[in-house]
Amino acid sequence: MEVSIRIEKPDTSPWPQWDDAQHENDMEFGDMVFELPHHTAPSNEDLVRPSSFDKWEAAIIERRWPNEQRYLELLRILATEPAYWINVIH
């Protein structure tokens, strides 16, 4: 099964610089986002945001994924752009 990790607004406008092609560990990251504390967008339950950026960052670093910088960058974007959410597309 393939997974695409997208950063988008509830109206489906994507974050322009985000590479949503599948990367190593996207499947694991996609599972993790629903295990960690998160908020769900009122208009679309498929969209989530961290409710604790510190816990998400610690979880990413703890897993020692080869591409952890990709997910830390995602957190940085979400922390500075509150209109954007994570959409995990299976």
C-alpha positions as CSV (number, residue, x, y, z in Angstrom):
1,M,0.0,0.0,0.0
2,E,1.3,3.5,-0.8
3,V,0.9,6.5,1.4
4,S,1.2,10.1,0.6
5,I,1.8,12.7,3.3
6,R,0.4,16.1,2.3
7,I,0.3,19.5,4.0
8,E,-2.9,21.3,3.0
9,K,-5.6,23.6,4.1
10,P,-9.1,22.3,4.6
11,D,-10.1,23.6,1.1
12,T,-7.3,21.1,-0.2
13,S,-4.9,23.9,-1.1
14,P,-1.5,22.2,-0.7
15,W,1.7,23.7,0.8
16,P,3.5,24.6,-2.4
17,Q,7.0,23.5,-1.5
18,W,6.1,20.2,0.1
19,D,7.0,17.0,-1.8
20,D,4.0,14.7,-1.3
21,A,5.6,11.8,-3.3
22,Q,6.0,8.7,-1.2
23,H,9.2,8.6,0.9
24,E,10.8,6.0,3.1
25,N,8.9,5.8,6.4
26,D,5.8,7.7,5.2
27,M,3.7,4.7,6.1
28,E,5.1,4.6,9.6
29,F,4.7,8.4,10.0
30,G,1.1,8.2,8.7
31,D,0.3,5.7,11.4
32,M,2.1,7.8,14.0
33,V,0.1,11.0,13.4
34,F,-3.0,9.2,14.6
35,E,-1.3,7.7,17.7
36,L,0.1,11.0,19.0
37,P,-2.0,13.8,20.5
38,H,-3.7,15.7,17.7
39,H,-6.5,18.0,16.6
40,T,-8.9,17.1,13.8
41,A,-10.1,19.8,11.4
42,P,-13.7,20.6,12.1
43,S,-14.6,20.5,8.4
44,N,-12.6,17.4,7.5
45,E,-11.8,14.6,9.9
46,D,-9.0,13.4,7.6
47,L,-6.9,16.5,8.4
48,V,-4.9,16.5,11.6
49,R,-2.5,18.8,13.4
50,P,-0.3,18.2,16.4
51,S,-1.8,19.2,19.8
52,S,1.7,18.9,21.3
53,F,4.5,19.8,18.9
54,D,7.1,18.8,21.6
55,K,5.7,15.3,21.8
56,W,5.6,14.9,18.0
57,E,9.2,16.1,17.7
58,A,10.4,13.7,20.4
59,A,8.5,10.8,18.7
60,I,10.1,11.6,15.4
61,I,13.6,11.9,16.8
62,E,13.2,8.7,18.9
63,R,12.4,6.6,15.8
64,R,15.7,7.6,14.1
65,W,14.3,7.5,10.7
66,P,16.8,8.2,7.9
67,N,14.6,11.0,6.6
68,E,13.6,12.5,10.0
69,Q,14.5,16.0,8.7
70,R,11.5,15.7,6.3
71,Y,9.1,15.2,9.3
72,L,10.8,17.8,11.4
73,E,10.4,20.3,8.5
74,L,6.7,19.3,8.4
75,L,6.3,20.2,12.1
76,R,8.1,23.5,11.5
77,I,5.7,24.4,8.7
78,L,2.7,23.5,10.8
79,A,4.0,25.4,13.8
80,T,4.4,28.6,11.7
81,E,1.4,28.1,9.4
82,P,-1.7,27.4,11.5
83,A,-4.0,27.2,8.4
84,Y,-2.3,24.0,7.2
85,W,-3.0,20.5,8.3
86,I,-1.6,17.0,7.6
87,N,-3.5,14.7,5.3
88,V,-2.4,11.1,5.2
89,I,-3.7,9.6,1.9
90,H,-3.7,5.8,1.6
